[in-house]
Amino acid sequence: MAAATLLLSLLIFSMATHTSATWCVCKKGGDDKVLQQAIDYACGNGADCTQTHQGGKCFNPDTIMDHCNYAVNSYFQNKAQAPGSCDFKGAATVVTSDPSSNGCTFPTSASGTGTANTRSPTNINGGLVGAMGPSASNDVSHGGVRLHQHTTIFGILAIVVGMGVAMMLT
């Protein structure tokens, strides 16, 4: 009986301490114009892009892809990882592996406010950017909802299995 209680306690503790951190990053192979639009939208609508400015911890490498990753993630975190806030018309996606590197730390939650643009609010060809918006549609699967549903289902399944094991040991 004591072993079953200990096992169940360990199972519940491990689930309580398990984090399901998620980040938003731009998809590899994306068109530079679309990535620039994602940067402009994110930085102009609540993302804190100051770290991607020259001298910032995330300025180098100075590529559209790297700045896009930081910008869309900052937007996603400042929107509390809301469904649809990591889509940018299909240019971005939710990931579970930390994209931080080379001293550039990607936040996992809202990190203050800021609307400073990493680049001018024009696209690569100098034209004004249209409304990019974070979501291409109302399909919430683009915002990471499925990831959170899987995490929840796994947690419930782990509890049920743990309780079954505890009952068998008693």
Protein Blocks (a to p, Z undefined) as FASTA:
>chain_A
ZZmmmmmmmmmmmmmmpccdddddddehiafklmmmmmmmmmmnopacklmpghiaklpc
cdfklmmmmmmmmmmmmnoopghianogoiaccdfbdfbgehiacdfbdebjafbdfbdc
bdfkopacddfbjbfbfclklnommmmmmmmmmmmmmmmmmmmmmmmmZZ
